[in-house]
Amino acid sequence: MTATEFFSKNYLFNPNTPGESRIYIPLIILFGSLILFAVLSKLVRNHEARKISGKYFVSFLTIGILGFFYLFFRYEELPYLGSRLFLLLILLTLFVWIAVNSIWAVRFIPKYREQKKIEERYEKYLPKQKQVSNKRVSK
């Protein structure tokens, strides 16, 4: 199959689900890994990385769930919802969402590091907090 055949109107806008079943396993792996990445992004401890991964969490989880809905619709052979166009829209949404989040991260990280550097410089001059001991005072 050539690229022109793949992006033809008859191929993409066919409302009926395709009969081949070779694509189920790769799509299950893809959408399952997206949900796994979403869960792993919630386990990040670093504050800077947590802000960035919070944005990716929503996109990975949403696309992963939509992907499993697509696989269900395709298995049940529902018109339009199990079609190739719906899969293409899901994958296009994933790529756009990742690009937007990546652009945001590229802009956010330098500003955050600069702000952190300024905070560290000012904290250097603040008095240190005294430690309170747990010793009892004898009378």
C-alpha positions in Angstrom: 0.0 0.0 0.0 1.4 3.4 -1.0 1.0 6.7 0.9 -1.4 8.0 -1.7 -3.7 5.0 -1.3 -3.5 5.3 2.5 -4.6 9.0 2.5 -7.2 8.6 -0.2 -10.8 9.6 0.6 -12.2 6.2 0.0 -9.7 4.6 2.4 -9.9 7.1 5.2 -13.6 8.0 5.1 -14.9 4.5 4.8 -17.4 4.3 7.7 -17.1 0.5 8.0 -14.4 -1.0 10.2 -11.6 -2.7 8.4 -11.6 -6.5 8.4 -7.9 -7.1 9.2 -7.0 -7.8 12.8 -3.2 -7.5 12.6 -3.3 -4.1 14.1 -4.9 -5.0 17.4 -1.7 -6.1 19.2 0.5 -3.0 18.2 -2.3 -0.7 19.2 -2.9 -2.4 22.5 0.8 -2.0 23.2 0.8 1.6 22.1 -2.3 2.7 24.1 -1.3 0.6 27.1 2.2 2.1 27.2 0.6 5.6 27.1 -1.4 4.8 30.1 1.7 3.4 31.8 3.6 6.6 31.0 0.8 8.6 32.5 1.0 6.6 35.7 4.8 6.8 35.8 4.6 10.6 35.3 2.6 10.9 38.5 5.3 9.2 40.5 7.9 11.9 39.8 9.4 13.4 43.0 11.3 16.4 41.6 9.2 19.6 41.8 10.4 20.9 38.5 9.8 17.7 36.7 6.4 17.2 38.4 5.0 20.4 36.9 6.1 19.2 33.4 5.0 15.7 33.9 1.6 16.9 35.2 0.8 18.2 31.7 1.9 15.0 30.0 -0.2 13.0 32.5 -3.4 14.4 31.2 -2.5 13.9 27.5 -1.1 10.4 27.9 -4.1 9.2 30.0 -6.7 10.8 27.7 -5.2 9.4 24.5 -4.7 6.0 26.1 -8.3 5.8 27.2 -9.6 7.0 23.8 -7.4 4.5 22.1 -8.9 1.6 24.1 -12.3 2.9 23.3 -11.3 2.9 19.6 -10.2 -0.7 19.9 -13.5 -1.6 21.5 -15.4 0.1 18.8 -13.3 -1.5 16.1 -13.8 -4.9 17.6 -17.6 -4.4 17.8 -17.4 -3.1 14.2 -19.3 0.1 14.9 -19.4 2.5 11.9 -17.3 5.7 12.1 -16.1 5.1 15.6 -14.1 2.1 14.6 -12.9 3.6 11.3 -9.4 4.5 10.2 -10.3 8.2 10.4 -11.0 8.0 14.1 -7.7 6.3 14.7 -5.9 8.9 12.6 -7.6 11.7 14.6 -6.6 10.1 17.9 -2.9 9.8 16.8 -2.9 13.3 15.4 -4.3 14.6 18.7 -1.5 12.8 20.5 1.2 14.3 18.4 -0.2 17.8 18.6 -0.7 17.5 22.4 2.9 16.3 22.8 4.2 19.1 20.7 2.3 21.8 22.6 3.5 20.3 26.0 7.1 20.1 24.8 7.0 23.7 23.6 5.6 24.7 27.0 8.3 22.8 28.8 11.1 24.4 26.7 9.7 27.8 27.7 9.0 26.9 31.3 12.3 25.2 32.3 14.6 28.3 31.8 12.2 30.6 33.6 11.9 28.1 36.5 15.6 27.7 36.8 16.2 31.4 36.8 13.5 31.9 39.5 15.1 29.1 41.6 18.5 30.7 41.3 17.1 34.0 42.6 15.4 32.3 45.5 18.6 30.5 46.5 20.5 33.8 46.4 18.0 35.5 48.7 17.7 32.5 51.1 21.5 32.6 51.6 21.0 35.9 53.6 18.0 34.8 55.6 18.7 33.6 59.2 18.8 29.9 59.8 16.0 28.3 61.7 17.0 27.2 65.2 16.7 23.5 66.0 14.6 22.7 69.1 16.0 19.9 71.3 13.7 17.4 73.0 15.6 17.4 76.3 13.6 18.0 79.4 14.7 20.7 81.7 15.3 19.4 85.2 14.2 21.5 88.1 
